Each structure stands twice: as C-alpha cells, then as structure tokens.
C-alpha cells in the first residue's frame, strides 16, 4: 500500500512540475490571411450576406422554438 501511495505522489508531483502554458503573443502567432482592418472587413460583407445570415438565424430560432414547444407541451400545460 505504501508503494502505491508513493508512486501516486511521485506521478502527481511530476505532473504538477510541468511548465506553465503561456498566452501566445502577436509575434508568435501565424499571420492571418486578409486585412486586419475592421472597416475593410465590414465593407466586404455586403447587405446580401447579412440578409442570408439573418434569415438562417431566424430559421434556426423558429426550429428551436417549435422543438421546445413540442417537447415541453407534454410536461407543462402552461400557467
């Protein structure tokens, strides 16, 4: 029993003694494709793309609401 406890403590100590992870700095990050300018990014997304995104979000919301209404209909009759 003493050996098992000693091994467990040794493994725990080795695990805890590992190097800490640091946050990446801008110098260590790989370069991102495209412009980093937010104004240019906003200009690229046209109104058409925004409409499609909004419509897709509305469709997902409606599907979720219908699913929850169907699921909760058997659980709760309402107030």
Buried (B, 14 or more C-beta within 10 A) or exposed (E): EEEEEEEEEEEEEEEEEEEEEEEEEEEEEEEEEEEEEEEEEEEEEEEEEEEEEEEEEEEEEEEEEEEEEEEEEEEEEEE
